[in-house]
Amino acid sequence: MKLIWRLGGDEVTVRDVYEELRLRRRIAYTSVMGTMQNLDRKGFLRKWKEGRAHIYQPTRPREEVIREVVTDLVERVFGGSSEALMLHLVQRHDISKDKLRELEELIEEEG
């Protein structure tokens, strides 16, 4: 999904995604096609046919999907505590002092 949104988020083909992935690693066209078909079946993409090509489009904006995934992560892994997630991120990952200050400012603004 990240790649589809990055490619413009509008109409993409399996070939578009395959060609972009091929720049980074070896991958089979059929693997990309299968993944996109699964995303269509699960409702993340919608598909239609133009000529011989299937055109895919995200069904929801990136921000909405990210919000849903993070909410699910917080519920399942951190028992619903966003504070526990934040503590984990601060303690376990390199976050620059500038980013920490930025987070503090955001927290104060929302406060």
Secondary structure, 3 states (H helix, E strand, C coil): CHHHHHCCCCCEEHHHHHHHHHCCCCCCHHHHHHHHHHHHHCCCEEEEEECCEEEEEECCCHHHHHHHHHHHHHHHHHCCCHHHHHHHHHHHCCCCHHHHHHHHHHHHHHC
